[in-house]
Amino acid sequence: MNICSVFLREIRIKISEKDYLDFLKASNRYNLTIEEKILEIINYYVIIERKRMKLEKMKIRFKPLA
């Protein structure tokens, strides 16, 4: 039997009312809730960072000999 544990984290931020309403409008434009839009942004950022780290490792591994 394979059991997978899921750990959730809660993030709280303080933003102005205007920023909140602007972000809400942007989320609604894509038919997403604010939570879904934030999760989409975080997932995109994580993908970019993982690719960046992978490229850095490749540069180190294939560093030309001087």
Beta strands, then each sheet from edge to edge (+ up, - down):
end
